[in-house]
Every structure is written in structure tokens, then in C-alpha cells.
Amino acid sequence: MSQLKNFPLPDVGEGLTEAEILNWRVGPGDQVELNQTIVEIETAKASVELPSPYAGRVGELLAQPGQTVEVGTPILAFELDDQQAESEEAQQAAGGSGEQGGEEQVANLVGYGPRSSSAKRRPRKRGAAPAATAQPAPDAPSGGGAVESGSTAKRNGTNGTPRSAPAGGAALNGSAPSRQDSATPSTGLVPLAKPPVRKLAKDLGVDLRSLTGSGAAGVITREDVERAASAPAAEPTAPSPAGATGAREHRVPVKGVRKATAQAMVDSAFTAPHVTEFLTVDVTPMMEFRQRLKTHPDFRDVKVTPLAVAAKAMCLAIARTPDVNASWDGEAGEIVYKDYVHLGVAAATDRGLVVPKVRDAEAKSLRELAVALDELTNTAREGRTPPEAMTNGTITITNVGVFGVDTGTPILNPGESAILAFGAIREMPWVVDGQVVPRQVCQLALSFDHRMVDGQQGSRFLADVGAILSDPGMALTF
């Protein structure tokens, strides 16, 4: 005898409440091993591969590719034998905390179980309430209803009461298609395809759902995509009447990174009182310093960009003005000063703007920081940044200069008190010792939260960054 055990969508990152199903790696009837990748999802921050919490057989797929489901909603049902089912029931009856050790505990998956915070708070004068232990989401009926876990219920304000899943999250009626069938256009499911092939399809405007993979197990290959892209186009439709603008418009659903970015920016703009200050800097000495580093043995294999030097200058300046590396805790009525710098770097990607973090940037040398920035941005552009790399930032730098822009008024990332915009470096006339000479000049813009950072602190921090960029030797005085 076997029983169906629902696998709810886990919370794979702080603050994430939903994810889109990108691609199933398994189908009904497939035998899977513990921790085998079963599905690829896209959250508001990154693409994530979820491992199987069980070693067993797949019963049903409860969500389709392209569908957005909320955290805690069942997305797959496993067939468990009676022994596994009894073990699960016993563990849930004991509290379901996931700390009893079974290999098949869902709590051991990413996003489950108690969270640990990396923020270092100053000691409170009053006693702090004990932290609640997160509970894994209980099973929901096969129709798609779910009971929220403690953390999800708190986030949605339901206090743990049952909540029906969206209509799109209901279980598929009847038996789900087999893995081989899922590779056909008639099912509407996305066939297997490697990330480079999916990117090629996106670049060429090819819908993967319309293709049948020629590779092993129905995997779509590069040749399949190129063949579809070179196929004759369909007959054009009759032109729309004059004034009918609908035929000349197209709509794209707001989801994923774009949805998260929009919400975060609105929340930040209307929560933190922004102030922006500007500074124009002669960075000729910094550019000459970079040239000298190219001949240094320790830097011959490292590309030290102006952004890396600016990032190092920020870390040094933070030591003199820690207010720009703090956060506002309205509930506790406290300002949380961070004794570490998790430097966020805004990176433009095909999926939208993402802000991965360089952890403990203040402890890194210029060489280490340059290497970390290079790896961080390359990973972000390839869409491989894990969710945990984009959380708990303390301050951010955005390089608008790569787009030829002089500067801007950046919006704070929620939870941070400052963000620095680094503008384009241009050759401009500059007065040096009473003479107008050509110099390398750039503009800096610092936005800060006026609840924590006054004009004095913001100005001092910006001036310190500018001083190091205009004379790298000033770093010795910090």
C-alpha cells in the first residue's frame, strides 16, 4: 500500500512569498532519490533548483510550468509506502520541527526550519522576546488548499488559519502526463532544456513550449531552437484599422525580479525619507593608480576596475561614518548598527535588476574585493546568483557610469540607510594650480535615509569617498 504525500513550495529566501515553476525535472511515475533535483523555480531574486525531500516515486505534479504559486502551496505529491507515511505522521505529531533527524524531513530542505539572523544588534535595555521556531507547512488536500506554516502565516497575517490556494494551484484532474508526453507541445508543459539553450530561445524569440526535443529523454537542443528560428514565418495578418493601437502593443506580466524590484522601490520611496547629495571628483590620480597596479605582481591576473576602488573607498569611509551602514528597526524603536559590511552591487541582467552582496567587504583587501566583484557580476548576468547571496545587505553601490550616465538619484534598498551612485568617468576641463587642464572627472551621488543619517554624516561620508578617489594615498590616513 502507498499513500500520497504533498510537497509544499518551500521559502527559499527571506521575504519571498511566491515563485514561478520553470521546469519539472521529473514526471509522474519517476523514481527519485533523496536530494535529487526535481524542479527548477524562479523567485523574485533568482532561479533555484529544489531537491527532493524523499526517496520514492512521484505521484502527481500539482503545478504547471509558467504557473506562479505561493509558498506553502503543494506542488508535487509523492507516493510513500506505509512505513514512510507512519514515520511522517509520528514526526508531525511530535511537533514537526524537523530537528528529530530523519533523512526525509522537509525541514532539512533549503528555506525550512529556524532562521538565523546575521545582523548584530546593540544590546537592548529591556528583555527580548524568545524567537519563535518555524514549523514546516502541514499537508494540504489534493484539491490545492494549504495550511500556512508559522512564518508564512505571520507574513500574510492569517495567524495560521487555513487558506485556499489560488485556482491555478489546484491538483491536475486525472492522471498527469508521463515524462515523455510532457515534452510534446500538446501538454503545455515546458520540455527539458539547458540554461544556454533557454537563453538562445529567448534571444531568437522561440517558444520552447512549441518544440519537441530531439535529444535524449526529450531534451531540447541548440539545433532544435535554431531550426525553429529559421522556419518560414506565418502568413501576416491584415493590418489593423487606423487608430487601433492595440495591435501595435504587447503586454508582459509583471512578475519575478521586475515585480519584486517595483514593490521594493515603492516601499522604500514611501517609507524612508530620502536625501541625495552630489559630488564631482577629479579621479585622475585614481586612474593613474590603476595603471600602476597592472605592473604589480599581485595584480597582474586581476582586473581592478574603478568600481572596485570606489567599493574599497566606501568600506574605509564607513569606519568613520557608521551611520550609513545601519538599519532602522521601527518595531523595536532602535537603530541597528552593523559591525560588518555586506556590500550590495546593483547588476543589470536579462531578468532585471538584481543586487547580490559581497559579504564582509570591509575585511577584504583591494585585490580580494576586485575578484569578488568580478565573480559576483558575472554570476548575476548568467542568472546563477543564489537567493542567499541577495539578502541582508547593509549598503549598496550602483555603477550608472557603465551606461554613459553622469549620475542619478538612486533609491535605497529596503533595510539599508545609504546607496552610492558611481557615474561615468569623462575627460573634462579642470582647474589645477590656477591652470585649466584636461582631467578624468566623475560624479558621485549619495542617497541616504534621513531618519538615521543627518546631512553632516552623509556629507562627511561622501567627502571621504571622494577624497580617496581623488588621491588613493589618503586611504593611509583612514
N, C-alpha and C positions, 0 to 999 in steps of 0.2 A: 504494500500500500504506500501511496505517496500523497503528500499534501502540497498545496501551493503556498509559497511564502513570498510576500511582496517586498520588493527592494525600493525604498523611497529615495528620491533625489536628495543627496546629501548637501550640506552647506560647505562649499569648497573654499570659501574665503569670507573675511569679515564684512558684514553688511550686505552680502549678496542674498537676494530673496528668490531669484529665478534663474533659469538657464535654458538655452535652446539645444534641442537634440540635433547634433550634426550628423552622426553616422553610427549605426549599430555595427559592432564587430562580431556579433553572434546572432543567431536566429533560433526560433522555436525548435526544440529537439536537440540542440547542440549540447554536447557535454563540455563543461568548463572546469578549469582548475582554480584553486584558491589564488586570488590576486591576479588572475588573468584579465587583461583589458577587455571590457565588454561593450563600452560605449564611449564615444567622444562627444563632449558637450562644449558649448560656447557660453561663457558667463559674460558679465559686463566688463570683465578685465582680461580674459584670456581663454584660449582653447585648452580643455583639460580632458585627459583620458581617465576614466573611472575603472578601478579594479573590481573584480568580483569578490563579494564577501563570503561566498560559499564555493565548495567543490561539489558540483552536481549538474543537473540537467536544466536547461532553460525551458520554462513552461510557456509563457506568453510575453510579448512585447506590448506594453501598455501606453507607449507614446511613440509617435512617428517622427522621422527626421523633418526638421523645419518647425516643429511644434515647440512652443515656449511653455515650460511647466514651472510651477512654484516649488521651492524647497519643501521637502516632506511629502510631495505627491508621488505615489507609486509609479515607477516607470517600467518595471520588469517583474515578472513572477517566476520564482524558482520552484522546481519540483523537489521537495525534500522527502526523504524516507521517514518512517515513524520515529526512528531514534533521533534524527536531527531535529524533527519538529518538537519532540518532547524536551530535548535539551534547550531549544529556544524558549519554549513556554516556561520552563523552570527558571531560566535566566531572567526573563521579563518579570516573572512573579517575584523574584528576589530584588527587583528594582531596576533592572535593565541598564545599569550604569556602564556596562562594558568593561568593568575592572576585574571580573572574575577570571579572565584569562582565556576563554575558549578561542580557538583559531578562527571561528566563524562569526565572532561578534562584529556586528556592523559598526559598533563604537570604535573599532580599531581602524576604520576607514578614514581617509582624509576628511576633515570637516566635522567628524563626530567626536563626542567626548568633551571633557572640560577644556576650556581655552585658557591659555596663559598669556598674560599681557607683558609686553616688553617695556612699557612705559614706566619710568621711575618717578614716583611722586614724592614730594616733600611730605614728611610725617604730618598727619592731621592731629589737631589738638583733641578731637573727640574720637571715640572708638568707631572703627569702620565696621559695617555690617559684613557678616561672613558671605563669601562668594557662593552663589548657587551652582550646583553641579548640573551640567546639561544632560538631558536624557535623550536617548535615541528615539526617533519617531516610531510609535506603535504601528501595527499593520492597519491598513485601511481595507474596506471591502472592495471586491473586484470591480465594482462599478466606478471606482475612481475617487470616492470620498477618502479623506485623510484626517487623522488627528494630529495636530501640530506638536512638535517637540517643545520642551520648555523654552529654549532660546527663540524658536520661531514664533511661538505664541506670544512671547513678550514683545517681539519686534512688531507683530501685527495687531497687538492689543486685544487678543482673543482670550487671554488667560487660560489657555489650554483647552478651550471648548472645541467640539468638533466643527470642522469647516469643510464644506463641499469643494472639491477640486473643480477647476474650470471644465466646461463641457468638452474641450479638446483633450482633456487629460483622462477621459474615461477609457476603460478597457476596450480593446477592439472586439467586436462581436464575432463569435465563431472562432475557429482556429486561425491563428496568424499564418501568413505565408511562410514557406520554407526559405532557407537562406539562398537557395538557388533562385527561387522566384523573386526574392527581394531585389535581385539585380536586373529585373525587367522593368520597362517603363510603365507597364500597366498597374503596378502596385503603388506607384508614387513614392516609394522609398528610395533613399539615396544609395546607390551601389558603392562598394568599397573603392576608394581611390586614395593614393598617397597625397600628402600635402602639396608637393610640387605640381602634381597633376591637377589638383583642385585649383591652385593658383593660375595655372595655364588656362584652365577652362574659364575662370573668371576674366582673365585678360582678353581672351578671344570671344567672350560673350556666349559660351556654350553652356547649356543647361545640362548638368550631369544626370538629372532625372530622365532625360530623353535618350540616354545612351545605354547600350548593353555592353558590358565589359568583355573584352576578348582575352583577358589574362586569366591566370589560374584562379579558380573559385569565383569567377565573375568580376575580377578586379579591373577597373577601367585603366587603360594605359595611355601614355602620351600620344601614341599613334591613333587611338580611338578619338581623342579630343581633336587632334589636328585634322583627321579625316572628316569629322563632323563640321569643323570650322570651314573647310574647303568645299563642302557640299553646296550645290546650287541653292540660291536663296528662293524663298517662296514668292509667288506672284504678288506684286504690290497691290494694295487695296486702293479703292477710289479715293481721291483727295477729299478731305472734309470741306464742308462749305465755309466760305469766308466768314471770319469772326468766330468760328468754332475752335476755341483754344484747347479744348480737352484732348484732341488728337495730337496736339503738339506738347503735351505734358506727360510726365510719368511720375509715379509715386513710389516711394521706398519706405517700408515700415520702419518706424523708429524703435530700434532695439539694440541689444548688445552694448558695445562701447559707446556708441553715439547716445543712446538713451541714458546710460549711467553718467556720461560727461555732462549732458544737458541738465540732469537733475542736480548733480553736484555743484555745477556753476550757479544755478538758480538759488540753491540752498545757501551757498557761500555768499553770493552777492547781497542777499536779503537777510543774512544773519550777522556777518562780520562787517563792521564799518570800515570800509577800505580807504586808505590814503596812499597816494602814489607820488613818489619823488623821483626826479631825474638828475643825471649827472653825465656830462660829456667829458671823456677822458682821452688824453694823448697816450696811446698804448704802444708807441714806437719802441720804447725800451723793452717791453714785454715781447714784442715780435722779434727783436734782436736776440733776446734771451733764448727764445725757442730755437733760433738758428744755431746758437752756440751749443745747445743741448744735442743737436743732431750729430755732432762730432764726439760727444761724450760716450765712453764705452758702455755705461749703464743705460743709455737711452738710444743706442743705435737701432735696436729692434722694436722701439716703442714710438708711436706717433703721439706727440704731446700737442694737442690742439689748444687753441685759445680758450675753448670751453673748459678744458682740464685745468688750465691755470686759473681761470675765474672760479672754478669749483674749489680749488685749493685756497684761494684768497677768501672765499666765503667761510670756509672752515676756520681759518685763522681769525677772521673778523668776529665770528660767533663767540669765540672765547672772551672777547672784550665786551660784547653786547649779547648776553644770553637770552634777552627778551625776545629776539627774533626767532629763537629756537624753542619756543614754548607753545602750550596749547591752553585753551580756555575750557574749564570744566564748570559749566553753568549750574548743574545739579548740585555739585558739592560746594560751589562758591569759591573755587580755587583756581589759581594759575599753576599749571604743571610745567615746571622747568625740566628740560631733558638734559641729562649729563652725557648724551651721545648725539651724534648727527646721522640721521638716516636721510641722506640727500636724494630728493626726487629729481629726476631728469625727464622733462617733457619730451616725448618722442612721437613724431608723426608717422603713422603706419597706414596700411591699406584698410585696417579695421577702424581707424580713427585715432584720436589722441590717447596715448597711454603714458603713465608716469611711473616707471619702475624706480626702485630705490637702490642707492649704494649704501649698504649697511656699514655703520661705524666709519663713516667717511673721515671723521676727524682724526682717526688713528692711522690713516693711510698716508704714505709718502706721495709726492707728486707722481712718481713712476707708477706706483700701485693704483693711484686714482685714475691715471690716464688709461691703464689697462682695463680697470673695472668699467669705466665709461664706455670704452670701445666695445667690450663684450656685452654690456647692458643694451646699448643702442642696436647692435647687430641682432641680438636675440629678439628685441622688441619688433624690429622691422620684419623678422621672419615669422612673427606671431607665436613664438615659443616661450614667452615670458610667463612663468607660473604665477598664479594668483597671490601666493605669499610674498612674491617679490614686489608687489604693488600696494602693500598695506603698511601702516604705521610709519609713514613719512613724517619728518619734523620740519623740513624747509625744502623749497623747490627752486630750481633754475631752469629757465626755458630759453633756448637759443633761437631767437627770431632772426638773427643775422644770417642764418643759412638760407633764408628766403629773400635776402637782399633788403630786409626791413631794418630801419634805423632803431626803432624801439616801439613800445606799446604800453598799455596799462593792464598788466596781467591780473587775473582773478585768482585769489587764494584757493588752494586746495583745502577742502573742509578739514578742520582739525589742526591746521597749521597757521602760523602767525605772520609769515613773510614768504614772498616769491620774488625772484630777481629775473628780469628780462635782459638778456645779453644781445646787443644789437650788432649790425653789420660793421665790419672794420673797413673804413674808407680812407683814401689819401685825400687830405684836406689842408687848406692853408691854416697855419697855426703860428702864434707869436711866441718865439723863443729868444730870450735875451734882447727884446726890442726889435727883432727881425722877423718878418713873415716868411716862413719856410714850409715846405710840404711835410706833413707828418701823418702817421697812421692814427686815426681817431675813431672811437666808437662811443655809443651812448648806452648808458645803463638806466633801467627803471626798476624801482623797488616799490612793490605794493605791500602794505602791512596792515595788520588788524589793530585799529586804534584803541581797542579795549585793553590791549596788553603793551603795545609799543607806542610811546609818545613820539612827537616829532624829533626830540633830542636823540633818542635811541636809534630811531630809523635813520636820521641824518648821519649819525656817527658810524653806524654800520655801513651805509652806502659809501661814505667818505673813506672808510678803511679799505673796502674792496677796491675802490678807485685808486687809492694810494699804492697798493701792491701791484695793480695792473700798470700803473704809470712808472713804477720803479720797483721791480721784483726784490731788490735788496732790502726794501722796507720790511719784508717778511721777517728779517732777523730781529727786528725791534718788537715784534708781537709776542 
